[in-house]
Amino acid sequence: MAAPNIWTVGTGKVYATISAAIAAAGTVAGDVIEVYDTAGHTYAEQVSYSKTLQIIGMLGWAGLTITSNSGGNVTVGLNALGAQIENFTIINTSGAANSRALGSNVNVVWAKSCRLTGSLFGCLVGAGGGPYLHLQNCLIDNNNQWGAYCVNASNGLMLHHCTVVKNVLGGVGRSAGWIGPQGCLAAGNGAGGDYSMVTGYPYWNVSGDLTAPGAGSVTGFNTADFVNFAGNNFGIRPGARLTTLARLPGYSVWEVVKDITGRRRPTRERVMFAGCYYCFEQPTWGVGEMSGIA
């Protein structure tokens, strides 16, 4: 099997914009687009693609921003089976009905280690598409309606180890379809609740109210356990690490545990916490262990 082509985007790279790299005739399914720095660390464009591509921000977790006020209502649209995007802050400022930072109109697409913020919805599936979208290790915060929401009976949304906080209407919810949060931390969201009408094999979730769904889940998380909730630093304070309800139940301080994807996830306390890992620390990996979050 031939190795994928790798295309580069950024100042002094092959392409100046992500969209140009996607649209290029030489960019084909299976290729990788590496996105490097640009002015202000920000790409002001709508990124929507129907090729099975992996787009990776090379400045680390959420280090580059993609922002749009597109009338198309979505800043990043993953519209090809198996498409992936990783390591971006994604914002949609249009304010139009159903506008969102992230969306999709096909099955089995992934957003990893991204921040979805400053939009009407962080992620919305079922409004003009979006059958089956995975979010992994993402922070979804400060959106004007829901953080992550599903509105169509035939659609679904899976969240693995995400932190969902300070969204005006609610955190993770649905009016139809299904949402399966696993290992997530939701707190400080609006009147719709941290989790609402969740179905789809949820477990190991933590909430700041009474809504954490699934086996092994915990309610009543205190946002004072964050480093600075008001200042949008959603790491767990070092002084709260041993007592916070974000410590997933059933694991002792000495254990090296695996998350739901089978990856070993030791932290400095050798336990597993709910929520987005990059919010509060890079994992500490032992010799021979996997050194990245995939």
Order of alpha helices (4+ residues) and beta strands (2+ residues): beta-alpha-beta-beta-beta-beta-beta-beta-beta-beta-beta-beta-beta-beta-beta-beta-beta-beta-beta-beta-beta-beta-beta-beta-beta-beta
